[in-house]
């Protein structure tokens, strides 16, 4: 059995050099720990190659800019660091986590302009995010929390602070025997799951929430492109909760989730149908091509 995440063999890239896994630590007065001044990426490598790697590195840089700091490494340097991490890890199929944050420094209040910005990259083995849900469909709870308005927080950044309600919602879902939770947005429209975007099927066409107040996932964009290439109509639009009753199929997309069928959301049920299976299989082929 693999040990806890702070007690493993291997190395993690931190601030330009490889550090022993167990020594990859930060000070307790790190700004990000207190004020959520952190952004990250989740990526998957298949056969030794990170899928859409550069797009992830570019988004990491943009996310940092959105929460008002600059990562002191170029996209090319981040790409090189990720390649080095994969090589040192000895893994070909792996989950890759890049995280940038405001570290400990001269400031320890809300403002932290004088503190250094740090970057770390780790890789580890991580199987199916939802266990056996790829066969029978994941079961989702409906969260009591809502995705916030773009007027309240930089909703398009992959920022640590935006995941607080995700953790809370997923814990509540798991306590009910569910795999995940579905959020509505601040207006009451269907939004996303805690770490994945969502798609629905009705009458041979696909409907997915307009990503106007949450992360427009790289996997989401990839799957939309795949569907259109297959000649399937895709409607990116506002979806009301009561519409869930009329959808026939449903799936989640995300780097960790990949394409995962959904069998139930609250009291609504969905079949793991032909289109869901086809897009999951097509995605699996694409990431390994």
N, C-alpha and C positions, 0 to 999 in steps of 0.2 A: 504493500500500500504506500502511495506517495505521501510524504509528510506534509505538515502545515506549510503554508506559503512562505513563512519566514524561516523554515528549517529544511532546506533542500540542498542537494549538491548542485554545482554549476556556477555560472557567472551571469551578472547583469551589467549592461552598459550604463554607466552613470557619468554624465558631464565629460564625455570624451575618452573614458577609459573603462576597461573591464574590471569589475569588482567581484570578489567572492560573494556568492548568493547571500550567505548569512550575514555579510558585512555591509550589504546595500541598505544602509539606514539613514535616517534624517533626525535632526534635533527636535526635541519636544516643542520648541518654540518656532517651528516652521510655520510661516504665515498661512500656507494652504490648509494646514490642519485646523486652524482656528477660524479662517474666513473663506474657505472654499475657493481660494485663488488658484485653481488647477483645471487643466484640460487634458483630455486623453484620447487615444484611439484604440479600438479593438480590431485586430486584423487576423486573417488566417492564411497560413502557408499550406500549399498542396504540392506535393512532389518537389519540395525545396524552393518553391516560388510563391511569394506573397501575392495574393489576388488583389488587383487594383492598388498595389502598394503606393505608387506615387500619388494617387488620388487621396489616400489616407494621410500621407505626409503633408500634402497641400492643405487638407482640411484641418490638420492639427495646428498649422501655422495660422490659418484664418480664425480658428476658435480662440487662440491666444489673443489675437488682435481684437476680437470682439469683447474680451473681458479685460482689455487694456494692459496687455504686456506683450513683449516681443521675445520669441524664442531665439537665443543667440546661435542658432545653427540654420544653415540653408536647407532647402528641401533635398538637395543633392547630398549634403552631409548627413541628414537624417536617413536617407535611403542607404547610404554606405554603412551607417551604424546598424541599421536593421539587418543588412546582409551579414555583417560581422557577428551579430548576436545569433542568427540562424546557424552560421558556420560553427561557432563555438559550442552551441547547444547540441550539435550532432543530430538535430531533428529535421525531418523532411516535411512531415505533416505537423503543424504546430499552431498554437494561438500566440499572437504577438501583441504585446501591450506597450505602447509608447505613452508616457505621461510627462507633462511639463507643469511646473508649479513655481510659485514665489516661495523662496526658501527663507531660512533664518538670516537676519541681518540687523541693520541699525533700527529698523522700524518694527514695532509690535502692537501698533494700533490698527485701525481700519486702513489707513493709508500705508502703502508699502513700496513706494517708488524707489527707495534706496536699497531694497533687498535684491539679492541675486535671483535670476530666473534659472531654474535647473531643469534638466531633461534626463529621463531614464528610459531604457528599453529592455524588456524581458520577454522570454519565450518559454512556453511550456506545452505539454500535451494536454489537450482538452477535447473530449469526445462530444457526443450529441448534447446540445445545451438543454434540451427538454427530454432527455432519456429516450424512452420508447415511443414518444409522441409522433415520430415520423411514420409510424405504422398505423396507429389508431386515432391520432389527432389529439392535440393538447386540450386541456380543460382550463378555461379562463374565468376568473372572477371579474366583477366590475368594480373598479376602485371608487372609493368615496372622494378621492382627491381628483382635481382637474389640472390639465396642462395649462400653464399660465399664459396670460396675454403678452404679446410682444412689447407692450408698453411697460411691463414690469421687470423683464429680464431678457438677456440676449438669447432668445429661444432657439436660434439656429447654430449656436455654439455647442460643441460636445464638451460641456463643462460639468465638473463634479457636482456643483451646487444644484444643478437641474435633476440630479438623480436621487436626491434625498427622499422625495415622495415616491420614487420608484422602489427603493428599498422597503419603505413602510408598506406600500401596496402589495409588493411581492410577499412579504412576511404574512400579511393578512390573508392573501390568496392561498399560500401554502398551508396555513392553519385550517383552511376549509377543504383541503385535499386537491387544490388546483395547482397548475404549473405556473401560472402567471396572472396578471390583471390587465384589463383593458381600461384605458383612460378616456374620458370625454374631455373636450377642451373647455376653456373658460366660457364659451358661448353655449355649451351643451351638445356640440357635435361630436361624433366618434373621432378619436384622435389616433392613439397608438397603444401598444403594450409597453411594459416597463423597460424593455430593451430591444424592441423590434417594431417595425411598421406592419400594417395589417391590410389585407386584400380580401375582397368578397367576389363571389360569382353569382350571376343571375341571368338566366336565359342566354347562356353562352358568351356573356360579356363580363368584363371585370370592372369593379368599382373600388376605389381606394381613396381615403381621406386626402384632401388637399393639404400639403405640408406647409401651411402658412403660419403655423405657430408651434411647430416641433421639428425635429431633425429630419431632413430629407435624406434618408439613409442611402449609402452607396449601393447596398444590396437592393434597396427599393428601386433606385434608378436603373440598375442592371436588369431587374426582373421586368420593369415596365418596357424597357427596350426589347427584351426577349419576347414578350407577349405581342408587341406591335410587329416584330419580325415574323411572328407566326400568323399574322393577320387577325389577331383578336382585338376587339375594341376595348380600350381602357379609358375609363371616366375618372379623372382626378377631380373630386368635388366634395362639397360638404355633405356628410351623411348623418341623418338623424338616428337616434338610438332605436326608435320604433321600426326602422327599416331592417334591423337585424332579423326580424321574423321572416322576411321575404327572401333572404339570401340562401342559396343552396349549398355553397361551399365557402371555405374560408382558409386562409393561410397567413403565416407570419413570415417576415423577411428580416434578416440582420446578419452581420458577420458571424456572430456566435450562433444564432438560430438557424442560419442558412435559409432554406425554405422548409418550414415546419407546418404541416396541416393542423387545423383547429377543428375539434369535434364538438366543442360546447363553449358558449359564452353565457354565463348566468343561466337562465332558463331556455336559451335558444340553442338548438342543435344543428349541426352541419354534417354533410357526408364528406368523406375523403374521396372525392370524385376523380374522374379521368383527367380533368384539366389541372387539378391540384397535383396529382401524381406526375403528370407530364412536365409541369414546370419545375417540380422538385428534381426530377431526373435530368432535365435539360440543364438546370443550374449546376448539378453535380458534374455533368460532363464538361460544362464551360469552365469551371474553376480548375479542372484538371487537364484542360486542353493545352 
